[in-house]
């Protein structure tokens, strides 16, 4: 079964307080699902990270600890008291500790082993990975393999291993509509029947299941993404070549093709897709305004500077960069606002969330862009992200910063080329050029914060996006097509050594000054 990505699930997502999608939003989602698996708040929780993974270096600076605790309390990152996680855990009587261990051989760089003791003294050991851009995967419960990603309504039926033959699986599945898949997962001790649906499970059907003697426990897991995956929904294209062909044969602009794609994937109508994207633009605009005002404090290394940069361009002697004066200021402000815990849209990650806002809102006045133009430009950026998503999860811990700042700059370049009047080929060429410029960029956050060099790279990524769009519109030949550059980036990311992927082993984070800052 092919699983096609959604613009709103995997790319223009999540909506979350900063600073990180993979280290803030995803941990909260993982532990929120853990809460639903066990049926409430545990009395004890031990969250373990592999010493060889990325979390040991980042889980404090990127607020992963707060995220894991909030999720276990049944809260998502957008809840207002996110920063009071430890205090709220104490109020609920939940003991929690974090440990860095040697015996956990993680499947990915950002993995956690979560051991929970319920109030009924049941023990659960759950393995989960942050897979980039706020996505996640829970793949083991008490030694039993599962595949929980939060993009389907999911039902877990815990059964006696010896009683599995007594259950009429087809009868159980037949109770539900819009089933995407089901799996019977058996370990040495338990059996878990995992059912995924494109629609919510009805209470009556769940009540009927509770009468099955061989079913010992039922866990109903929420949909955690905007769009519910539906195996019957097929996109009109799923490659660069396919999108170019679709636009030419149907006389569609790049933005129209992006809307058509998301309509097909989501099952929403055109207006619903537009309104959701318009809401994203509104959230982005708020982060732009708040970022430029700078009325917040940042925990970590840096202080807010966007307002000072903005004032500098009004009063000082400088090299005029045109719309980039405002664009890089916006990019800086959004990243600073994110680091202060402000609500952002990850584009496609928290660590690269300033670039697309910088391009869109920096270009708004010079190009006389309407509100609809901004929404259309965002959708073009989104579809480019989708076409980068296969084998690439926008995760600096897996592929380096090229997969975060690089991909965001690429998306922004394509969007700007479109807003400059570019056709579908020029959109892809601009995206190709920007990604070429970021090839091999490592992930090396100082002190585990999304600040140095992340904020500076959002400024440079914004500039590269603008240069790429202008160059392509002027006729520059990028030579290597977008799809091949994406493939090259993914291949390189897989071959980058771990110390170049967010583990505090290379680059800026091991400089003398960086080490002194985090002592």
Steps between C-alpha positions, in 0.01 A plus 500: 500500500650831391480772762495845347600801705276795578611861468330578831629194687861463395609840366309808620484349844478481795352809661692502826690708750867504412777440482503164321262279307697178545613574856197685639186407308580136420597402858172647624310299239687180588427529870141617441439175316672316787243657733221366280660156471509449876170680560605809694776668695760255633624516857859442391682573175858439398600644162829363370719619214785314334836658578575481126185686395419869460268548798773503770641820349169671425222386732542792742578781255224398259249434781458131425476433873203735533343346191529142624354594838210695350407215271495252789268742680264483203597842368618609156759775435235762423359480855562829679698364797763316298791649697349385832547133418705406806265691729194335346657155522553552871138610543383182326726281712704386199864424571715551193869474425721509192798270455774463240582131466740262329268202449246665269585431136275754335371471143548872437694797632198641685354202682362444849425198716215589732428280802168573668338368817126556510298578809393134490867395504501381139833542323540618142823540306442702185754585228449808286695708249477862396521473122537866405278802447276405794424154365555197720474125516429273797624157396497278807280443805620247758708319240217488247553677166253773405499786249332808648553830318201711601365555148218245532240439766655202673357224718716261701349177631717327760428128501623183664755346270344157544151633437564661165352210305170548678455850365320537172722767350280555195200548725683764700626684193155483342358721773693803376493719191792644303761258632845579363672193637517253785781290639520220753820558694621215722793497743611242754247626754218690332304556184397844379249541219566840342218650293540824305204692362439815299194568720449519876392181673138503620431461870244224446749288310760551770250408771418179314870412484532534876281190532754284317651279771832456327553877471666614821552867423384752240694816418350763270765734358424847369577632156789743561534647150255730318434250219396140564678261267259320269638217288237570233612858440751523215684817394498629141883482499783406735821606331659800334438352157142417593426852622652661191292273278186566707542878477562496126225254405238668721615859452551534875725741685735359768270624777190349336682168474592523869137555597390212277757274664384575855132474406567153363709386798283646776152447361426862592344735248692784336367763737589294808856461377527871424359601839739272685794647308368851563494426872862387478589832339323681786702307759819570306413870479449516877843342553647760262342789691595363841851419382562853373369655822730283709307534827617168642796333659693205363641222713844394384777686322355788299284804560237643262665706226246520216364836613852644513572367151177656374594836652851474357363489147300816572778712646848372422753488219476160332501315168141507382377148420154605395219279628757281678544777758152415627505130409803407709368709788173309489682167485701599806194618690299183438790284614545710813127487574513123457790476744295698751230233479275694265257309280630448148431296192793268434605552139585218475678495839528722804869549430423643155175680582621851412590458134161469329346779715799718410449441129120532495461800729823661384369493143146606588542876454762503220289263290162640613392153609142444610399274787405236244845530340657420838279194541573387145873549553486297820324216319769499230763476772298218653475289188874534443547368852277203428712415197808504724339282767551148371796353691558843657338598829638855530709385795837656579570213735476256209607696190671814626388862476477465122169321568368788710635840396592361158153364427328809638714729285420281200126519570521876547695547177238312302220698663671830420561399139128428475408838650735665249294345221705189445362189334518150644848434357637823644349415838684168505823655372502765773438229759783293351748786513429585863536138609825467305638790705433315827631158401694338784407754768546332837287533814708649782283691750696663780390378841210308353306823434337598169696825503864486392554456207132432424376859502787618281432217257136606472626844396737354242242245385259786433764680297586190298131445425472853359821471298385166357159630397644810335776308324259248351256771392795670327570182305772334709537130419508289819601194290406234757121461537321530832421130542863399451622759749253367758621144437861614538422677826326195648784273392757733653297533818494124547878485462582793727668373819300537824722779631378721214133449584415684818704300750736772616796342325591737216476852371414814693387313810852379580668838464672637810244777543208259460639267763553788741144623446348172614724420796 
